[in-house]
């Protein structure tokens, strides 16, 4: 009896349900998009979503994607065909970072109608057309609200809490924008899937391989010595992000590193991306979350901060750090070092080293003064010892 209203909404009655008719209701033979919003909601109460309702391949259409998922877009940069990778770089401006971090590339802010012919050719080589690009890559972000209404996408954005005023920037975005995929409600998931969102692109997953101890792959370019940067990179760092050689090489000295990603201007952010940084890596490696409020820290970051001696009062003050920060990097115990890694610290960034290790000397003057140098020296000594032992037995 509880299900009857949902079944009736989809055209069923007692006789059709009991197979006294040869065919199911007309509405049941249609497409998901042909259902009204109320009928779609009622169908979800019967555990239907687009893929099950239309009997589609779940591997391509997931829980209800409007268009089949373009699997070639969801592979790491290193796995992209060499020829296609060059094409993506030259015609669409992708880099390894903007490809691997979903929804980061500037080209994905453009709709198909804004493309030049060579961009369309590259998108086609990637297996995309106008409909799949606008849905999977752009999510109709380049559309005006009236275009969304005309195309019928406004209902799904409204289901995520958007309004015309929010879309135009007159009021704040809805709460769903701050949620992770797993925190969305069932109704929100249904609407997000209809706009070609999956967990990967909703959460802006970083596909970069991470073999290090940090929560994210280490941004190599940021830890390249100033003199090794190209002229263009130095100009971006100096003129836009306000670095100079000293504050670049002595990591942690620059004023801009006291800001969170959200505190950067919209003009500064693209230049930070050019230098290999985006929101997650900036907040972790550049700022070590110090500009993030205590109550907004993730569980892992909060536990790491507590291990290092922080509490809500000390975290909110820029002056003074817990006693552990006075230790040299080599003096940290295993738990302290693990917590420091969770905040994206290592020997070059650790305050206790007091800039005695920086980008200019970390691989140079004294190999005993940094982790990399010690590892290399240890390997050399092991080889020498092995040769010596072998010589003794000979």
C-alpha positions as a Markdown table, in Angstrom:
| # | Residue | x | y | z |
|---|---|---|---|---|
| 1 | Unk | 0.0 | 0.0 | 0.0 |
| 2 | Unk | 2.9 | 2.4 | 0.7 |
| 3 | Unk | 4.2 | 1.8 | -2.8 |
| 4 | Unk | 0.9 | 2.3 | -4.6 |
| 5 | Unk | 1.1 | 6.1 | -5.1 |
| 6 | Unk | 4.6 | 5.7 | -6.7 |
| 7 | Unk | 3.4 | 2.9 | -9.0 |
| 8 | Unk | 0.3 | 4.9 | -10.0 |
| 9 | Unk | 2.4 | 7.9 | -10.7 |
| 10 | Unk | 4.2 | 5.8 | -13.3 |
| 11 | Unk | 1.0 | 4.5 | -14.9 |
| 12 | Unk | 0.5 | 1.2 | -13.1 |
| 13 | Unk | -2.8 | -0.1 | -11.8 |
| 14 | Unk | -3.8 | -3.4 | -10.3 |
| 15 | Unk | -4.5 | -5.1 | -13.6 |
| 16 | Unk | -1.4 | -4.0 | -15.4 |
| 17 | Unk | 0.7 | -4.9 | -12.3 |
| 18 | Unk | -0.8 | -8.4 | -12.2 |
| 19 | Unk | 0.1 | -8.8 | -15.9 |
| 20 | Unk | -3.5 | -8.8 | -17.1 |
| 21 | Unk | -2.3 | -6.4 | -19.8 |
| 22 | Unk | 0.2 | -7.6 | -22.4 |
| 23 | Unk | 2.3 | -4.5 | -22.1 |
| 24 | Unk | 3.4 | -2.3 | -19.2 |
| 25 | Unk | 2.1 | 1.3 | -19.0 |
| 26 | Unk | 3.1 | 3.6 | -21.8 |
| 27 | Unk | 5.1 | 5.8 | -19.4 |
| 28 | Unk | 7.2 | 2.7 | -18.4 |
| 29 | Unk | 8.2 | 2.2 | -22.1 |
| 30 | Unk | 9.6 | 5.8 | -22.4 |
| 31 | Unk | 12.9 | 7.3 | -21.5 |
| 32 | Unk | 13.9 | 8.7 | -18.1 |
| 33 | Unk | 14.1 | 12.2 | -19.5 |
| 34 | Unk | 10.4 | 11.9 | -20.6 |
| 35 | Unk | 9.3 | 11.6 | -16.9 |
| 36 | Unk | 8.4 | 14.7 | -15.0 |
| 37 | Unk | 10.5 | 15.6 | -12.0 |
| 38 | Unk | 7.8 | 14.2 | -9.7 |
| 39 | Unk | 7.7 | 11.0 | -11.6 |
| 40 | Unk | 11.5 | 10.7 | -11.4 |
| 41 | Unk | 11.3 | 11.2 | -7.7 |
| 42 | Unk | 8.6 | 8.5 | -7.4 |
| 43 | Unk | 10.7 | 6.2 | -9.5 |
| 44 | Unk | 13.6 | 6.6 | -7.1 |
| 45 | Unk | 11.3 | 5.4 | -4.3 |
| 46 | Unk | 11.0 | 2.1 | -6.3 |
| 47 | Unk | 14.9 | 2.0 | -6.5 |
| 48 | Unk | 14.9 | 3.1 | -10.1 |
| 49 | Unk | 17.4 | 5.5 | -11.6 |
| 50 | Unk | 18.1 | 6.4 | -15.3 |
| 51 | Unk | 20.3 | 3.4 | -16.0 |
| 52 | Unk | 18.0 | 0.8 | -14.4 |
| 53 | Unk | 14.8 | 2.5 | -15.8 |
| 54 | Unk | 16.2 | 2.4 | -19.4 |
| 55 | Unk | 18.1 | -0.9 | -18.9 |
| 56 | Unk | 21.4 | 0.8 | -19.7 |
| 57 | Unk | 25.0 | -0.5 | -19.2 |
| 58 | Unk | 25.9 | 0.6 | -15.7 |
| 59 | Unk | 29.6 | 0.8 | -16.5 |
| 60 | Unk | 28.9 | 3.6 | -19.0 |
| 61 | Unk | 25.8 | 5.2 | -17.6 |
| 62 | Unk | 26.4 | 4.7 | -13.9 |
| 63 | Unk | 23.5 | 5.7 | -11.6 |
| 64 | Unk | 21.8 | 7.8 | -14.3 |
| 65 | Unk | 24.3 | 9.8 | -16.4 |
| 66 | Unk | 22.5 | 11.6 | -19.2 |
| 67 | Unk | 25.2 | 10.6 | -21.6 |
| 68 | Unk | 27.7 | 7.7 | -21.5 |
| 69 | Unk | 30.8 | 8.3 | -19.4 |
| 70 | Unk | 33.8 | 9.1 | -21.7 |
| 71 | Unk | 36.3 | 6.6 | -20.1 |
| 72 | Unk | 39.3 | 8.0 | -21.9 |
| 73 | Unk | 39.0 | 11.3 | -20.0 |
| 74 | Unk | 39.3 | 9.5 | -16.7 |
| 75 | Unk | 42.8 | 8.1 | -17.0 |
| 76 | Unk | 46.1 | 9.6 | -15.7 |
| 77 | Unk | 48.1 | 11.8 | -18.0 |
| 78 | Unk | 50.9 | 9.2 | -18.2 |
| 79 | Unk | 48.4 | 6.7 | -19.6 |
| 80 | Unk | 47.1 | 8.9 | -22.4 |
| 81 | Unk | 48.3 | 7.9 | -25.9 |
| 82 | Unk | 51.4 | 9.9 | -26.9 |
| 83 | Unk | 50.0 | 11.4 | -30.1 |
| 84 | Unk | 46.8 | 12.4 | -28.3 |
| 85 | Unk | 48.7 | 13.9 | -25.4 |
| 86 | Unk | 50.6 | 16.2 | -27.8 |
| 87 | Unk | 47.3 | 17.2 | -29.4 |
| 88 | Unk | 45.8 | 17.9 | -26.0 |
| 89 | Unk | 48.7 | 20.1 | -25.1 |
| 90 | Unk | 49.0 | 22.1 | -28.3 |
| 91 | Unk | 45.3 | 22.7 | -29.1 |
| 92 | Unk | 43.6 | 22.6 | -25.8 |
| 93 | Unk | 46.3 | 23.8 | -23.4 |
| 94 | Unk | 46.3 | 20.8 | -21.1 |
| 95 | Unk | 49.3 | 20.2 | -18.8 |
| 96 | Unk | 49.9 | 17.1 | -16.7 |
| 97 | Unk | 48.4 | 18.9 | -13.7 |
| 98 | Unk | 45.3 | 20.3 | -15.4 |
| 99 | Unk | 44.5 | 17.0 | -17.0 |
| 100 | Unk | 45.1 | 14.9 | -13.8 |
| 101 | Unk | 43.0 | 17.2 | -11.6 |
| 102 | Unk | 39.6 | 17.0 | -12.9 |
| 103 | Unk | 37.8 | 20.3 | -13.7 |
| 104 | Unk | 41.0 | 22.3 | -13.3 |
| 105 | Unk | 41.8 | 23.0 | -17.0 |
| 106 | Unk | 40.7 | 26.4 | -18.3 |
| 107 | Unk | 39.4 | 24.7 | -21.5 |
| 108 | Unk | 36.8 | 22.9 | -19.5 |
| 109 | Unk | 35.2 | 26.2 | -18.6 |
| 110 | Unk | 34.3 | 26.6 | -22.3 |
| 111 | Unk | 31.2 | 25.2 | -23.9 |
| 112 | Unk | 31.3 | 23.4 | -27.3 |
| 113 | Unk | 29.8 | 26.5 | -29.0 |
| 114 | Unk | 32.9 | 28.5 | -27.9 |
| 115 | Unk | 35.4 | 26.1 | -29.5 |
| 116 | Unk | 37.7 | 26.7 | -32.5 |
| 117 | Unk | 37.7 | 24.0 | -35.1 |
| 118 | Unk | 41.0 | 22.6 | -33.8 |
| 119 | Unk | 39.6 | 22.3 | -30.3 |
| 120 | Unk | 36.6 | 20.4 | -31.7 |
| 121 | Unk | 39.0 | 18.1 | -33.6 |
| 122 | Unk | 40.9 | 17.2 | -30.4 |
| 123 | Unk | 37.7 | 16.7 | -28.4 |
| 124 | Unk | 36.5 | 14.4 | -31.1 |
| 125 | Unk | 39.8 | 12.4 | -31.0 |
| 126 | Unk | 39.1 | 12.0 | -27.2 |
| 127 | Unk | 35.7 | 10.5 | -28.1 |
| 128 | Unk | 33.6 | 13.6 | -27.3 |
| 129 | Unk | 31.0 | 15.5 | -29.2 |
| 130 | Unk | 29.0 | 18.6 | -28.5 |
| 131 | Unk | 26.6 | 16.9 | -26.2 |
| 132 | Unk | 29.1 | 14.8 | -24.2 |
| 133 | Unk | 31.6 | 17.7 | -23.9 |
| 134 | Unk | 29.0 | 20.2 | -22.6 |
| 135 | Unk | 27.7 | 17.6 | -20.1 |
| 136 | Unk | 30.8 | 15.7 | -18.9 |
| 137 | Unk | 33.5 | 18.4 | -19.3 |
| 138 | Unk | 31.6 | 21.7 | -18.8 |
| 139 | Unk | 28.5 | 20.5 | -16.9 |
| 140 | Unk | 26.7 | 23.4 | -18.7 |
| 141 | Unk | 28.7 | 26.0 | -16.7 |
| 142 | Unk | 29.1 | 28.1 | -19.8 |
| 143 | Unk | 25.3 | 28.3 | -20.2 |
| 144 | Unk | 23.2 | 31.2 | -19.0 |
| 145 | Unk | 20.2 | 30.3 | -16.8 |
| 146 | Unk | 17.8 | 30.9 | -19.7 |
| 147 | Unk | 19.8 | 28.4 | -21.7 |
| 148 | Unk | 19.5 | 25.9 | -18.9 |
| 149 | Unk | 15.8 | 26.4 | -18.9 |
| 150 | Unk | 15.5 | 26.1 | -22.6 |
| 151 | Unk | 17.5 | 22.8 | -22.5 |
| 152 | Unk | 15.7 | 21.5 | -19.5 |
| 153 | Unk | 18.8 | 21.4 | -17.2 |
| 154 | Unk | 17.6 | 24.0 | -14.8 |
| 155 | Unk | 15.5 | 21.4 | -12.9 |
| 156 | Unk | 18.6 | 19.4 | -12.1 |
| 157 | Unk | 20.5 | 22.5 | -10.9 |
| 158 | Unk | 17.5 | 23.5 | -8.9 |
| 159 | Unk | 17.6 | 20.1 | -7.4 |
| 160 | Unk | 21.1 | 20.9 | -6.2 |
| 161 | Unk | 19.9 | 24.1 | -4.7 |
| 162 | Unk | 20.7 | 26.5 | -7.5 |
| 163 | Unk | 18.5 | 29.4 | -8.5 |
| 164 | Unk | 18.9 | 32.0 | -11.2 |
| 165 | Unk | 20.2 | 34.5 | -8.7 |
| 166 | Unk | 22.9 | 32.1 | -7.4 |
| 167 | Unk | 23.8 | 31.1 | -11.0 |
| 168 | Unk | 24.4 | 34.8 | -11.9 |
| 169 | Unk | 26.4 | 35.3 | -8.7 |
| 170 | Unk | 23.9 | 37.7 | -7.1 |
| 171 | Unk | 23.7 | 35.4 | -4.0 |
| 172 | Unk | 25.9 | 32.6 | -2.5 |
| 173 | Unk | 26.1 | 29.2 | -4.2 |
| 174 | Unk | 23.9 | 26.5 | -2.5 |
| 175 | Unk | 25.2 | 24.2 | 0.3 |
| 176 | Unk | 25.6 | 21.3 | -2.2 |
| 177 | Unk | 28.7 | 23.1 | -3.6 |
| 178 | Unk | 30.6 | 22.5 | -0.4 |
| 179 | Unk | 29.7 | 18.9 | 0.0 |
| 180 | Unk | 31.7 | 15.9 | -1.0 |
| 181 | Unk | 30.1 | 13.2 | -3.2 |
| 182 | Unk | 29.5 | 10.9 | -0.3 |
| 183 | Unk | 27.7 | 13.7 | 1.6 |
| 184 | Unk | 25.2 | 14.4 | -1.1 |
| 185 | Unk | 21.6 | 13.3 | -0.5 |
| 186 | Unk | 20.0 | 10.7 | -2.7 |
| 187 | Unk | 18.0 | 13.4 | -4.5 |
| 188 | Unk | 21.1 | 15.5 | -5.0 |
| 189 | Unk | 23.0 | 12.5 | -6.3 |
| 190 | Unk | 20.2 | 11.9 | -8.8 |
| 191 | Unk | 20.4 | 15.5 | -10.1 |
| 192 | Unk | 24.2 | 15.5 | -10.1 |
| 193 | Unk | 24.3 | 12.3 | -12.2 |
| 194 | Unk | 21.9 | 13.9 | -14.7 |
| 195 | Unk | 24.5 | 16.7 | -15.1 |
| 196 | Unk | 27.2 | 14.1 | -15.8 |
| 197 | Unk | 28.8 | 14.3 | -12.4 |
| 198 | Unk | 30.4 | 11.2 | -10.9 |
| 199 | Unk | 32.5 | 10.9 | -7.7 |
| 200 | Unk | 35.7 | 11.6 | -9.7 |
| 201 | Unk | 34.8 | 15.0 | -11.2 |
| 202 | Unk | 32.4 | 16.1 | -8.4 |
| 203 | Unk | 35.3 | 15.7 | -5.9 |
| 204 | Unk | 37.9 | 17.0 | -8.4 |
| 205 | Unk | 40.0 | 13.9 | -7.9 |
| 206 | Unk | 43.7 | 14.2 | -8.6 |
| 207 | Unk | 44.8 | 11.3 | -10.7 |
| 208 | Unk | 48.5 | 12.1 | -10.3 |
| 209 | Unk | 50.5 | 9.1 | -9.0 |
| 210 | Unk | 51.5 | 9.7 | -5.4 |
| 211 | Unk | 54.4 | 7.6 | -4.2 |
| 212 | Unk | 55.5 | 9.9 | -1.4 |
| 213 | Unk | 54.5 | 10.2 | 2.3 |
| 214 | Unk | 52.3 | 13.2 | 1.7 |
| 215 | Unk | 48.5 | 13.2 | 1.2 |
| 216 | Unk | 49.0 | 14.6 | -2.3 |
| 217 | Unk | 51.7 | 14.3 | -4.9 |
| 218 | Unk | 54.6 | 16.8 | -4.2 |
| 219 | Unk | 54.5 | 19.8 | -6.5 |
| 220 | Unk | 58.0 | 19.4 | -8.0 |
| 221 | Unk | 58.1 | 22.8 | -9.7 |
| 222 | Unk | 57.5 | 24.6 | -6.4 |
| 223 | Unk | 60.6 | 22.9 | -5.0 |
| 224 | Unk | 62.8 | 23.7 | -7.9 |
| 225 | Unk | 65.6 | 26.2 | -7.1 |
| 226 | Unk | 64.9 | 29.7 | -8.4 |
| 227 | Unk | 67.8 | 29.7 | -10.9 |
| 228 | Unk | 66.4 | 26.6 | -12.6 |
| 229 | Unk | 63.0 | 28.2 | -13.3 |
| 230 | Unk | 62.4 | 29.4 | -16.8 |
| 231 | Unk | 62.2 | 33.2 | -17.3 |
| 232 | Unk | 58.4 | 32.9 | -17.7 |
| 233 | Unk | 58.1 | 31.0 | -14.5 |
| 234 | Unk | 60.2 | 33.5 | -12.6 |
| 235 | Unk | 58.1 | 36.4 | -13.9 |
| 236 | Unk | 54.9 | 34.7 | -12.8 |
| 237 | Unk | 56.3 | 34.0 | -9.4 |
| 238 | Unk | 57.7 | 37.5 | -9.0 |
| 239 | Unk | 55.1 | 39.8 | -10.6 |
| 240 | Unk | 51.9 | 37.9 | -9.7 |
| 241 | Unk | 52.7 | 35.9 | -6.6 |
| 242 | Unk | 55.2 | 38.5 | -5.2 |
| 243 | Unk | 58.1 | 36.1 | -4.8 |
| 244 | Unk | 61.8 | 37.1 | -5.0 |
| 245 | Unk | 64.7 | 34.7 | -5.2 |
| 246 | Unk | 65.2 | 34.6 | -1.4 |
| 247 | Unk | 61.6 | 34.0 | -0.5 |
| 248 | Unk | 61.3 | 31.4 | -3.2 |
| 249 | Unk | 64.3 | 29.4 | -2.1 |
| 250 | Unk | 63.7 | 29.8 | 1.6 |
| 251 | Unk | 60.3 | 28.1 | 1.6 |
| 252 | Unk | 57.9 | 29.5 | 4.1 |
| 253 | Unk | 59.2 | 33.1 | 4.2 |
| 254 | Unk | 56.9 | 34.6 | 1.5 |
| 255 | Unk | 53.9 | 36.5 | 2.7 |
| 256 | Unk | 51.7 | 34.9 | 0.1 |
| 257 | Unk | 52.3 | 31.5 | 1.7 |
| 258 | Unk | 50.3 | 32.8 | 4.8 |
| 259 | Unk | 47.2 | 32.8 | 2.6 |
| 260 | Unk | 44.9 | 29.9 | 1.8 |
| 261 | Unk | 43.9 | 29.2 | -1.8 |
| 262 | Unk | 40.6 | 30.9 | -1.3 |
| 263 | Unk | 42.4 | 34.0 | -0.2 |
| 264 | Unk | 44.3 | 34.3 | -3.5 |
| 265 | Unk | 42.8 | 36.6 | -6.1 |
| 266 | Unk | 41.2 | 35.2 | -9.2 |
| 267 | Unk | 44.0 | 36.7 | -11.1 |
| 268 | Unk | 46.7 | 34.9 | -9.0 |
| 269 | Unk | 45.2 | 31.4 | -9.1 |
| 270 | Unk | 45.9 | 30.6 | -12.8 |
| 271 | Unk | 49.6 | 31.6 | -12.3 |
| 272 | Unk | 49.8 | 29.4 | -9.2 |
| 273 | Unk | 48.4 | 26.5 | -11.4 |
| 274 | Unk | 51.2 | 27.3 | -14.0 |
| 275 | Unk | 53.7 | 26.7 | -11.1 |
| 276 | Unk | 52.2 | 23.3 | -10.4 |
| 277 | Unk | 49.8 | 24.2 | -7.5 |
| 278 | Unk | 46.1 | 24.1 | -7.1 |
| 279 | Unk | 43.7 | 24.3 | -4.1 |
| 280 | Unk | 44.7 | 21.1 | -2.3 |
| 281 | Unk | 48.5 | 21.3 | -2.8 |
| 282 | Unk | 48.6 | 25.1 | -2.1 |
| 283 | Unk | 46.7 | 24.7 | 1.2 |
| 284 | Unk | 48.9 | 21.8 | 2.2 |
| 285 | Unk | 52.4 | 22.4 | 0.8 |
| 286 | Unk | 52.3 | 26.2 | 0.8 |
| 287 | Unk | 50.2 | 27.1 | 3.8 |
| 288 | Unk | 50.2 | 23.8 | 5.8 |
| 289 | Unk | 46.5 | 24.6 | 6.5 |
| 290 | Unk | 47.4 | 27.5 | 8.9 |
| 291 | Unk | 44.9 | 29.8 | 7.2 |
| 292 | Unk | 42.1 | 27.2 | 7.6 |
| 293 | Unk | 40.0 | 27.5 | 10.7 |
| 294 | Unk | 40.4 | 24.8 | 13.3 |
| 295 | Unk | 36.8 | 23.7 | 13.0 |
| 296 | Unk | 37.1 | 23.4 | 9.2 |
| 297 | Unk | 40.1 | 21.0 | 9.2 |
| 298 | Unk | 39.6 | 17.5 | 7.9 |
| 299 | Unk | 39.9 | 14.7 | 10.5 |
| 300 | Unk | 43.3 | 13.6 | 9.2 |
| 301 | Unk | 44.7 | 17.1 | 9.3 |
| 302 | Unk | 43.1 | 17.8 | 12.7 |
| 303 | Unk | 44.7 | 14.6 | 14.2 |
| 304 | Unk | 48.1 | 15.6 | 12.7 |
| 305 | Unk | 47.9 | 19.1 | 14.2 |
| 306 | Unk | 47.0 | 17.7 | 17.6 |
| 307 | Unk | 49.9 | 15.3 | 17.4 |
| 308 | Unk | 52.2 | 18.3 | 16.8 |
| 309 | Unk | 50.9 | 20.1 | 19.8 |
| 310 | Unk | 48.3 | 22.4 | 18.3 |
| 311 | Unk | 44.9 | 23.2 | 19.9 |
| 312 | Unk | 42.1 | 25.5 | 18.9 |
| 313 | Unk | 43.6 | 28.5 | 20.7 |
| 314 | Unk | 47.2 | 28.2 | 19.4 |
| 315 | Unk | 46.0 | 27.4 | 15.9 |
| 316 | Unk | 44.1 | 30.7 | 15.6 |
| 317 | Unk | 47.2 | 32.7 | 16.5 |
| 318 | Unk | 50.0 | 33.3 | 14.0 |
| 319 | Unk | 52.5 | 34.1 | 16.7 |
| 320 | Unk | 54.1 | 31.1 | 18.4 |
| 321 | Unk | 54.2 | 27.4 | 17.6 |
| 322 | Unk | 54.2 | 24.3 | 19.7 |
| 323 | Unk | 57.5 | 23.2 | 21.2 |
| 324 | Unk | 58.0 | 20.4 | 18.7 |
| 325 | Unk | 58.5 | 23.0 | 16.0 |
| 326 | Unk | 61.8 | 24.0 | 17.7 |
| 327 | Unk | 63.2 | 20.5 | 16.9 |
| 328 | Unk | 65.4 | 19.9 | 13.9 |
| 329 | Unk | 63.8 | 17.6 | 11.3 |
| 330 | Unk | 66.1 | 14.7 | 12.2 |
| 331 | Unk | 65.0 | 15.0 | 15.8 |
| 332 | Unk | 61.3 | 14.3 | 15.2 |
| 333 | Unk | 60.1 | 10.9 | 16.4 |
| 334 | Unk | 58.2 | 8.7 | 14.0 |
| 335 | Unk | 54.7 | 9.9 | 15.1 |
| 336 | Unk | 55.8 | 13.6 | 14.9 |
| 337 | Unk | 57.3 | 13.1 | 11.4 |
| 338 | Unk | 54.2 | 11.3 | 10.2 |
| 339 | Unk | 52.0 | 14.1 | 11.4 |
| 340 | Unk | 54.4 | 16.7 | 9.8 |
| 341 | Unk | 54.0 | 14.8 | 6.5 |
| 342 | Unk | 50.2 | 15.0 | 6.8 |
| 343 | Unk | 50.6 | 18.8 | 6.9 |
| 344 | Unk | 53.0 | 18.5 | 3.9 |
| 345 | Unk | 56.1 | 19.4 | 5.8 |
| 346 | Unk | 59.6 | 17.9 | 5.1 |
| 347 | Unk | 63.1 | 19.0 | 5.8 |
| 348 | Unk | 63.1 | 22.1 | 3.5 |
| 349 | Unk | 59.8 | 23.4 | 4.9 |
| 350 | Unk | 60.2 | 22.4 | 8.6 |
| 351 | Unk | 60.5 | 25.6 | 10.8 |
| 352 | Unk | 62.9 | 23.9 | 13.2 |
| 353 | Unk | 65.6 | 23.9 | 10.6 |
| 354 | Unk | 65.4 | 27.7 | 10.5 |
| 355 | Unk | 66.2 | 27.9 | 6.7 |
| 356 | Unk | 69.5 | 26.1 | 7.2 |
| 357 | Unk | 68.1 | 23.8 | 4.5 |
| 358 | Unk | 66.6 | 25.5 | 1.5 |
| 359 | Unk | 66.1 | 25.0 | -2.2 |
| 360 | Unk | 69.6 | 26.4 | -3.0 |
| 361 | Unk | 71.5 | 24.1 | -0.7 |
| 362 | Unk | 69.3 | 21.0 | -0.2 |
| 363 | Unk | 71.2 | 19.0 | -2.8 |
| 364 | Unk | 74.4 | 20.9 | -2.7 |
| 365 | Unk | 76.8 | 22.1 | 0.0 |
| 366 | Unk | 76.4 | 19.5 | 2.7 |
| 367 | Unk | 74.7 | 16.3 | 1.8 |
| 368 | Unk | 74.4 | 15.4 | 5.5 |
| 369 | Unk | 72.0 | 18.3 | 6.0 |
| 370 | Unk | 69.0 | 16.9 | 4.1 |
| 371 | Unk | 67.1 | 13.7 | 3.7 |
| 372 | Unk | 68.0 | 13.2 | 0.1 |
| 373 | Unk | 71.7 | 13.6 | 0.8 |
| 374 | Unk | 71.6 | 11.2 | 3.7 |
| 375 | Unk | 69.9 | 8.6 | 1.6 |
| 376 | Unk | 72.5 | 8.9 | -1.2 |
| 377 | Unk | 75.4 | 8.8 | 1.2 |
| 378 | Unk | 74.0 | 5.8 | 3.0 |
| 379 | Unk | 73.6 | 4.0 | -0.4 |
| 380 | Unk | 77.3 | 4.8 | -1.3 |
| 381 | Unk | 78.5 | 3.6 | 2.1 |
| 382 | Unk | 76.5 | 0.3 | 1.7 |
| 383 | Unk | 78.1 | -0.3 | -1.7 |
| 384 | Unk | 81.6 | 0.4 | -0.3 |
| 385 | Unk | 81.0 | -1.9 | 2.7 |
| 386 | Unk | 79.7 | -4.7 | 0.4 |
| 387 | Unk | 82.8 | -4.4 | -1.8 |
| 388 | Unk | 85.0 | -4.4 | 1.2 |
| 389 | Unk | 83.4 | -7.6 | 2.7 |
| 390 | Unk | 83.6 | -9.3 | -0.7 |
| 391 | Unk | 87.3 | -8.4 | -1.0 |
| 392 | Unk | 88.0 | -9.8 | 2.5 |
| 393 | Unk | 86.6 | -13.2 | 1.6 |
| 394 | Unk | 88.5 | -13.2 | -1.7 |
